[in-house]
Amino acid sequence: MSISRHPAVHVLGALAAAAALAAVTGCGDQNEELQGWMQQQAREVKPNVPPLTAPKRFDPQPYLAAEKVEPFSPQKMAASVRQEQAAPNPLLAAELNRRKEPLEAYPLDSMRMVGSVNRAGRPHALLRVDNLLYQVAAGDYLGQNYGRITRVTETELVLREIVQDAAGEWIERSTNLQLQGNAR
């Protein structure tokens, strides 16, 4: 006796087909209900979009700088160099004509003041640079901005530097190094 000829198999197949048909029919009812709900929501919800403002009127302006020298042109750079050579800045002229000291090769942020001593009644600061210790006093030079020490106290070293400002002019500024605790 084979399985396909057994009457119970035919009954089970018919029942499975009926169950699948009922499931598909049940989904159809839910789908219609969902479609109805969505249509109702679409009718009830009214979008509220504010109106767009009109664009501002554009008034073109004439370009008046066409006759002027461009800021990055070779003419402008050459004029600047000629002006600087003709009248060198007095602050910088004295600095360029002197011999550089060893501590002028290092930036200030690489130096640490680790102490101070008095030698022959004159205060000296102790600076650590590249794991070496240096003694400096008022009048010595250090840093890469033509820094000259103007005052040494027990807790700080004050110096004046010559730097360029935003306009390219050479100016003096005051800077200090504070005593660093536990410096290594």
C-alpha positions, 0 to 999 in steps of 0.5 A, spaced: 500 500 500 502 506 498 502 513 501 498 517 496 493 512 495 491 512 503 484 516 504 487 519 510 492 523 506 487 526 501 483 528 507 489 531 510 491 535 504 484 538 503 484 540 510 491 543 509 488 547 503 482 549 506 486 552 512 491 556 507 485 559 504 482 561 511 489 564 512 489 568 506 482 570 507 483 573 514 489 577 512 485 580 506 480 583 512 485 586 516 488 589 510 482 592 508 481 595 515 488 598 515 487 601 508 480 604 511 484 607 517 489 610 513 484 613 509 481 616 515 487 619 518 489 622 511 482 626 511 483 628 518 490 631 518 491 637 515 499 640 514 500 646 516 506 649 512 508 657 513 508 661 507 515 662 504 518 669 505 519 673 498 527 673 497 530 680 498 532 684 492 539 683 490 543 690 488 549 689 485 555 693 487 561 695 482 568 692 484 572 698 485 579 695 487 580 693 480 585 699 479 589 697 485 595 693 486 593 686 488 595 684 495 599 678 493 602 680 487 609 681 486 609 688 485 606 689 492 611 684 495 617 688 491 615 694 494 614 692 501 621 689 501 624 696 498 621 700 503 624 695 509 631 695 506 630 703 505 628 704 512 630 698 517 626 698 523 631 701 529 629 696 534 631 690 529 637 694 526 641 693 533 639 686 534 641 684 527 648 687 528 650 683 534 653 676 536 647 671 537 648 667 544 647 660 545 640 660 548 637 664 542 637 657 538 631 655 543 624 657 543 622 660 550 617 654 551 622 649 551 626 653 557 624 652 564 626 656 570 628 651 576 631 656 581 635 662 582 641 664 585 645 671 587 652 671 585 656 677 587 650 681 589 647 680 582 641 675 581 641 669 576 636 665 574 637 657 573 634 655 566 633 648 564 634 647 557 635 640 553 637 637 560 642 642 561 642 647 566 644 655 565 645 661 569 642 667 566 642 674 568 639 681 566 642 683 560 643 676 557 639 674 551 635 668 550 629 665 545 628 666 538 624 673 538 631 677 540 629 676 547 633 680 552 632 679 560 630 685 563 629 683 570 631 676 575 627 675 581 627 669 586 620 667 582 621 669 575 625 672 569 622 678 565 624 679 558 623 683 552 622 680 545 621 684 539 616 680 534 612 682 528 604 684 529 599 683 525 600 689 520 608 686 519 611 692 524 616 690 529 614 691 536 617 690 543 613 685 548 614 683 555 614 676 557 616 672 563 618 665 565 615 663 572 619 658 577 617 651 575 616 646 581 619 639 581 622 641 574 625 635 571 
